[in-house]
Each structure stands twice: as C-alpha cells, then as structure tokens.
C-alpha cells in the first residue's frame, strides 16, 4: 500500500507544477470589416465545398450499389 501512496504523491507533485500558457487574445476591432455580400459569398462557397461532395455521393448512392462488376 505504501508503494501506491508513493506513486500517487509523485503524480500529484507532477500535476501541481504545470504551467498553462496564456492565450493571445486580442480585443481590437477588425482591420477590414467584411460587407454583407462578402459574407454571403464566403458562406455559400464553404457550403458548396463541404456539403456538395457529400450530397453528390448520397444522391447517387443507389447508382454506386448497382455498379457493374461489383461482387454480390
């Protein structure tokens, strides 16, 4: 039991002296404010880039299942 206490004390000592780095958080206003049109363009581009390929695969899933040469 004393070996368990010693190992626990070593672990507790190691945890006590950890330093956490300070985050670099800036509270300044943005240098370039995006207009509503720019925001819409960026959001639409992200939507098409991320969800476009997955939507294509899901919409053609039955075609992929009926692929010629597939082992059944």
N, C-alpha and C positions, 0 to 999 in steps of 0.2 A: 504494500500500500504506500510505503514511503517513496518508492520509485515513481509511482503515479503522481504523488504530490510534487516531487521534484520536477518532473516533466511539465506539470501544469504551471508551476512557478516560472519555469523557463519560457513557456509560451506566453504567459501573462506579462512577463518582462519585455518580451519582444514586441508585444502589441502596444505596450504603454508608450514606447518611444518612437512611434511612427509619426512622420511629419506629412501633412497634406499640403500640396502646393496650392497657392492662391490662384483662383481663376482670373483670367484677364477679361474683365467685363467693362465695356465702355458704355457710358450713358450719354454720349454725344449724339446729336441729331445726324441723320444720314447725309453723306456728302452730295448724293444725287437722288432726288425724290423721283420714283417711278410714276408715270402717268397711269391713268386707268386703262388706256389702250395697251400700254406695255405690259401691265399686269395680266390683262386678258390674254395677250399673245403668249406670254410665258406659261400661264396655267394651261392653255389649250395645247401648247407644244408638249408639256410634261404629260398631260392626259393621253395624247396620241402616242407618245413614245413609250409610256409604261403600260397602258391598258390596250393599246392597239394590237400588238402581237398576241397577247393572251386572249383577246376577243376573237382574233382570227382563228387561233387553234381551237377554241371552244366551239366556234360556229362551224368548223369543218371536222369536228371530231368523228362523226359518222363516216365521212369520206376516208379518214385515216384508218378506221376499223375495217373498211371494205377494200383496202389496198390490195392490188394483185400481187401474188407471191407471198402473202402473209401466211404463216403457219397457223393452221386451225386445229 
